[in-house]
Amino acid sequence: MTARPARSPVPPAVDVVADSLRAELDAARARRGSAVGPVRVLDVGGGSGAWAVPLAADGCDVTVVDSSANALAVLRSRARDAGVGERVRALQADVDALAEVTDGLHADLVLGHGLLEYVDDPAAAVRSLAGATAPGGLVSLLVANRYAAVLARVVSGRVGEARRMLADPAGRWGAADQLLRRMDTAEVTALVEQESALTLERVQGHRVLADLVPEHAPDAGSPGDLVALEELASTTPPLRDLASRIHVLARRGADSPVA
């Protein structure tokens, strides 16, 4: 995997992705029962722990697999500072070595956030994520949206980059682009649908409208209005399909055998 820039968590008040993951944790706890132990989370490409540390603080056992030793060092430090160092395991590897480095772990929740943009073979990456998911567990994919990136460049006056990005099959603006690809909703859902172990459960946009509201808007309404607007827009095409990132949730069948 290509080295990725650090990612920052978004404000939870308007974060439909975090809301979806919290709901899944509740469902996973109900499935497992209190006697079985904590929910197991696998975060592939999890970098410095933007998702892993909060999940560990919520009581999960989290394994992070990332190719960057520097990002994993930051992860360990953040986990210690948050008092959850014993709940976070950091492993340096690429997604294609997932089964070997995790000792055959099958997690209740598997994250591939900001992963498919950097791997050489997205279909193989989805297959590896599915293979690391426990029967009945969930795979969460979060992918940079090519159309949102085109619009962002037009708004900032970088019209040439926008044209190249829209014309390029991988959604890249040139050889210096740090991402190997950007996807649209159809491309991401097709990757999931071709993986026989997974069933597509939900497609939503992440940060559809929230970032467009001016900081001092005269009629912005209450914070609750923004939350409600973002939740509605996140599942309403075509607004959903113009979101900064596309969030896809896919379930591994409860009867699906594990390797």
Secondary structure, 3 states (H helix, E strand, C coil): CCCCCCCCCCCHHHCHHHHHHHHHHHHHHHHHCCCCCCCEEEEECCCCCCCHHHHHHCCCEEEEEECCHHHHHHHHHHHHHCCCHHHEEEEECCHHHHHHHCCCCCEEEEEEECCCCCCCCHHHHHHHHHHCEEEEEEEEEEEEEHHHHHHHHHHCCCHHHHHHHHHCCCCCCCCCCCCCCCECHHHHHHHHHCCCCEEEEEEEEECCCHHHCCCCCCCCCCHHHHHHHHHHHHCCCCCHHHCCEEEEEEEECCCCCCC
